[in-house]
Amino acid sequence: MEGCVGCDLTLLVAIFACCIASDKSDGELAMLAAFFNSLGDNLALIAVKRDNCEGEARGTSYPF
């Protein structure tokens, strides 16, 4: 697994999730999961939009 940065990140996230979950109720965990899911979706949308704007400057933008 030498150079497997993605695996390292996955392990780190799993450990972080276990630490957060250790003292939260199921309802709190559901709320946190929904929050971070929404955060991730919005960050992905921002990244795509930025790439699209930069693509317009290069002449390689998406149609949206």
N, CA, C and O of each residue as an XYZ file, in Angstrom:
256
protein
N       0.819     -1.203      0.000
C       0.000      0.000      0.000
C       0.858      1.259      0.000
O       0.389      2.331      0.384
N       2.067      1.141     -0.413
C       2.939      2.298     -0.459
C       2.390      3.333     -1.420
O       2.054      3.013     -2.560
N       2.296      4.569     -0.965
C       1.795      5.642     -1.804
C       0.289      5.654     -1.983
O      -0.216      6.331     -2.879
N      -0.436      4.925     -1.157
C      -1.895      4.854     -1.280
C      -2.526      5.928     -0.393
O      -3.087      5.630      0.662
N      -2.425      7.170     -0.834
C      -2.905      8.299     -0.045
C      -4.415      8.201      0.194
O      -4.888      8.537      1.280
N      -5.175      7.749     -0.803
C      -6.615      7.608     -0.649
C      -6.977      6.652      0.471
O      -7.931      6.889      1.212
N      -6.216      5.567      0.597
C      -6.466      4.600      1.677
C      -6.189      5.233      3.036
O      -6.939      5.024      3.989
N      -5.133      5.988      3.119
C      -4.812      6.674      4.373
C      -5.928      7.633      4.765
O      -6.306      7.713      5.934
N      -6.446      8.350      3.796
C      -7.518      9.313      4.061
C      -8.790      8.594      4.491
O      -9.487      9.049      5.398
N      -9.093      7.469      3.842
C     -10.272      6.684      4.208
C     -10.172      6.191      5.644
O     -11.148      6.255      6.392
N      -9.019      5.709      6.028
C      -8.807      5.239      7.395
C      -8.954      6.392      8.388
O      -9.575      6.230      9.439
N      -8.399      7.526      8.069
C      -8.502      8.697      8.937
C      -9.964      9.102      9.140
O     -10.373      9.407     10.260
N     -10.744      9.106      8.072
C     -12.155      9.478      8.163
C     -12.909      8.464      9.014
O     -13.759      8.849      9.816
N     -12.614      7.172      8.853
C     -13.276      6.138      9.651
C     -12.979      6.311     11.140
O     -13.877      6.181     11.972
N     -11.746      6.598     11.470
C     -11.372      6.824     12.870
C     -12.080      8.057     13.410
O     -12.585      8.048     14.532
N     -12.117      9.110     12.616
C     -12.789     10.347     13.009
C     -14.273     10.092     13.260
O     -14.829     10.582     14.243
N     -14.916      9.328     12.379
C     -16.339      9.011     12.535
C     -16.585      8.227     13.816
O     -17.547      8.501     14.533
N     -15.733      7.264     14.109
C     -15.891      6.472     15.337
C     -15.730      7.346     16.580
O     -16.456      7.174     17.559
N     -14.798      8.265     16.541
C     -14.597      9.172     17.683
C     -15.812     10.072     17.883
O     -16.253     10.275     19.014
N     -16.351     10.607     16.803
C     -17.534     11.461     16.905
C     -18.721     10.661     17.427
O     -19.466     11.150     18.276
N     -18.909      9.435     16.931
C     -20.076      8.617     17.262
C     -20.063      8.118     18.697
O     -21.111      7.753     19.231
N     -18.916      8.096     19.323
C     -18.804      7.466     20.641
C     -19.681      8.105     21.707
O     -20.104      7.417     22.636
N     -19.965      9.391     21.603
C     -20.770     10.035     22.655
C     -21.998     10.762     22.097
O     -22.497     11.703     22.714
N     -22.483     10.325     20.936
C     -23.656     10.956     20.320
C     -24.819      9.966     20.271
O     -24.618      8.756     20.166
N     -26.030     10.498     20.347
C     -27.225      9.670     20.199
C     -27.432      9.353     18.717
O     -26.797      9.952     17.849
N     -28.326      8.408     18.443
C     -28.627      8.075     17.048
C     -29.190      9.283     16.306
O     -28.875      9.495     15.135
N     -30.017     10.072     16.979
C     -30.577     11.271     16.362
C     -29.509     12.296     16.038
O     -29.529     12.909     14.971
N     -28.576     12.481     16.959
C     -27.480     13.419     16.716
C     -26.597     12.943     15.565
O     -26.143     13.741     14.744
N     -26.360     11.626     15.516
C     -25.552     11.091     14.424
C     -26.240     11.272     13.083
O     -25.592     11.597     12.088
N     -27.546     11.065     13.051
C     -28.299     11.255     11.807
C     -28.213     12.709     11.352
O     -28.045     12.979     10.163
N     -28.329     13.641     12.291
C     -28.244     15.062     11.951
C     -26.843     15.415     11.436
O     -26.705     16.131     10.444
N     -25.823     14.917     12.104
C     -24.458     15.170     11.653
C     -24.201     14.565     10.274
O     -23.556     15.186      9.429
N     -24.705     13.360     10.050
C     -24.528     12.714      8.742
C     -25.197     13.533      7.648
O     -24.619     13.740      6.581
N     -26.415     13.999      7.911
C     -27.122     14.814      6.921
C     -26.387     16.128      6.669
O     -26.286     16.578      5.527
N     -25.880     16.737      7.726
C     -25.149     17.992      7.603
C     -23.902     17.821      6.745
O     -23.683     18.585      5.804
N     -23.077     16.808      7.070
C     -21.837     16.623      6.334
C     -22.078     16.145      4.910
O     -21.297     16.454      4.010
N     -23.151     15.398      4.701
C     -23.515     14.999      3.343
C     -23.861     16.233      2.513
O     -23.409     16.373      1.377
N     -24.662     17.119      3.086
C     -25.034     18.354      2.402
C     -23.808     19.236      2.165
O     -23.670     19.839      1.101
N     -22.939     19.308      3.138
C     -21.707     20.083      2.998
C     -20.873     19.549      1.839
O     -20.375     20.322      1.021
N     -20.721     18.231      1.770
C     -19.953     17.625      0.687
C     -20.563     17.890     -0.671
O     -19.851     18.187     -1.630
N     -21.898     17.784     -0.761
C     -22.573     18.063     -2.031
C     -22.353     19.504     -2.471
O     -22.101     19.770     -3.646
N     -22.446     20.417     -1.537
C     -22.261     21.828     -1.876
C     -20.816     22.134     -2.263
O     -20.573     22.927     -3.172
N     -19.862     21.515     -1.584
C     -18.458     21.711     -1.956
C     -18.183     21.166     -3.353
O     -17.439     21.774     -4.123
N     -18.780     20.023     -3.682
C     -18.618     19.463     -5.027
C     -19.214     20.387     -6.073
O     -18.625     20.584     -7.136
N     -20.374     20.953     -5.785
C     -21.010     21.882     -6.722
C     -20.146     23.129     -6.928
O     -19.999     23.604     -8.054
N     -19.587     23.649     -5.861
C     -18.702     24.814     -5.963
C     -17.482     24.477     -6.810
O     -17.067     25.277     -7.648
N     -16.904     23.290     -6.595
C     -15.725     22.882     -7.361
C     -16.046     22.770     -8.850
O     -15.260     23.208     -9.690
N     -17.205     22.183     -9.180
C     -17.597     22.054    -10.587
C     -17.821     23.429    -11.200
O     -17.393     23.693    -12.324
N     -18.490     24.298    -10.464
C     -18.762     25.641    -10.980
C     -17.467     26.414    -11.207
O     -17.323     27.104    -12.216
N     -16.526     26.300    -10.273
C     -15.237     26.973    -10.452
C     -14.509     26.437    -11.673
O     -13.945     27.197    -12.460
N     -14.530     25.103    -11.822
C     -13.879     24.497    -12.970
C     -14.538     24.967    -14.261
O     -13.857     25.214    -15.256
N     -15.866     25.091    -14.244
C     -16.595     25.558    -15.413
C     -16.207     27.000    -15.752
O     -15.999     27.335    -16.918
N     -16.112     27.841    -14.732
C     -15.729     29.239    -14.967
C     -14.306     29.331    -15.513
O     -14.028     30.131    -16.407
N     -13.408     28.508    -14.970
C     -12.041     28.492    -15.484
C     -12.019     27.917    -16.893
O     -11.212     28.336    -17.723
N     -12.909     26.951    -17.171
C     -13.005     26.358    -18.496
C     -13.476     27.365    -19.533
O     -13.037     27.333    -20.683
N     -14.375     28.267    -19.124
C     -14.827     29.308    -20.046
C     -13.652     30.156    -20.495
O     -13.571     30.552    -21.658
N     -12.747     30.433    -19.575
C     -11.569     31.231    -19.921
C     -10.654     30.460    -20.885
O      -9.972     31.058    -21.717
N     -10.650     29.105    -20.761
C      -9.830     28.272    -21.652
C     -10.592     27.845    -22.895
O     -10.002     27.332    -23.847
N     -11.915     28.058    -22.886
C     -12.745     27.617    -24.014
C     -13.167     26.167    -23.911
O     -13.509     25.548    -24.919
N     -13.149     25.603    -22.680
C     -13.511     24.201    -22.475
C     -14.533     24.059    -21.358
O     -14.364     23.211    -20.482
N     -15.577     24.859    -21.367
C     -16.547     24.838    -20.271
C     -17.641     23.808    -20.517
O     -17.827     23.328    -21.636
N     -18.366     23.477    -19.438
C     -19.529     22.606    -19.511
C     -20.723     23.440    -19.985
O     -20.684     24.666    -19.882
N     -21.778     22.809    -20.501
C     -22.930     23.573    -21.005
C     -23.859     24.102    -19.914
O     -24.930     24.614    -20.237
N     -23.496     24.000    -18.650
C     -24.364     24.497    -17.573
C     -23.633     25.453    -16.684
O     -24.209     25.969    -15.726
